[in-house]
Amino acid sequence: MKVCAISDTHGLHRELDIKESDILCIAGDISPLNIQGRKKPMLEWLYSDFIPWCESLPVNKIFLTPGNHELAISHMEPDVRELFENTKIEYLIDELSTYETYKIWGTPWCSIYGNWAYMKLPEFEEERFMRMPENLDILISHDPPYGACDICLQHPRGFYEHIGNPELTKVVKIKNPKIILCGHLHTGKSRETLFDNINVYNVSVVNEQYEIYREPKYLEI
């Protein structure tokens, strides 16, 4: 199966060249910065821009997990799910889906940093992460796990240390997904290994200035 993976497009999705793939995995932060907290403009943007773009892509299925910039979306998820009905998009919040024989889980929760969407206390996050089944083929998580792809190599405020999600790392050690696709920390390393057997990919496509600087990630699994 050919997988294309992206994250943190922040409204710049049309600048990307998405090549033919079986599935596209989006690890959150699709919202344009100028409307990320405004419900009506966000619904209109999803309907008139984002969904038509998704439908035009040369992929069979799109698995979308939201991120912390989905401020408006997080408050109107029933409406968003209704918009996605009968499209290529499957919206995953602590949910399992499949493509052929491959198992895919999406989770949006992030360690608390400011007042953003899907940021909860560690106890809440651990309980949610524990809901994922064991031995997933793909885990789509907006936050990276602590210890892999979680150092902001270009952050202007100097976050040159591991700042990923400790609860996620604790749980994936138990659940053992084969691949983790994440974003959130724009300039984290594009690939690292966790516990010597879990391949972690930071698939954010923008830098710290919210400019496109990475191509979509392609994997064969």
Residue, then its C-alpha position, 0 to 999 in steps of 0.5 A: m500500500k502506498v501512503c501519502a502523509i501530511s500535517d500542519t498545512h494551515g490552509l496551504h494545502r493547494e501548494l502541495d503536489i499530492k502524487e497518486s497513492d492508495i491513502l492520504c493521512i493528514a495529522g491535523d492543523i488544516s485550518p487557515l490561521n485567519i479563520q481557525g477560531r471562527k465557526k461560520p467561515m470555517l464551515e464555508w471554507l471546508y465546504s468550498d475549498f478543503i473538501p473539493w481539494c480532497e475529492s480531486l486528489p489521486v488517492n482512494k481514501i483520506f484519513l484526517t485527524p484534527g490538531n490544536h489549531e482546529l479551534a472552530i472545528s473542535h466546537m462543531e464536530p457533528d456539523v463537520r462530520e456531516l460535511f464529510e459524509n459521502t466524501k473520501i474523508e474519514y474523520l478520526i478522533d480516537e477511532l479505528s478504521t481500516y483500508e483493505t487489511y491495514k488498521i489505522w487509528g487517529t488521535p488529536w490530543c496534545s500536551i498542554y501549551g497555551n489555550w488550544a484545541y485538543m489539549k488536556l491533562p495527562e490523565f485524560e490523554e493517557e485514558r484516551f490513548m489506551r483506547m487504541p488497539e494493539n499492533l496498529d499499522i498506522l497511528i495518526s497523532h497530531d502530537p509526536p511521542y516524547g523522544a522522537c521527532d519532537i525537537c523544534l530544530q528551527h524554533p525562534r524561541g529555542f525549544y531545542e529539547h524533547i517536548g513531545n507527549p510523554e503519555l503517548t510514548k508510555v502508551v505506544k510502548i504497550k500498544n506497539p503501532k508499526i508507524i506513527l505519523c505526527g506533526h504539531l512541532h513543525t521543524g522536528k526531524s522527519r524520521e526517528t525510531l522509538f523503542d527500536n521498532i516504532n517508526v515515527y515520521n513528522v509529516s508537517v509541511v510548514n516551517e516555524q514561519y508557516e511557509i511550505y518547506r517540506e514535500p509530502k511524505y510517501l511510504e510503502i507499507 
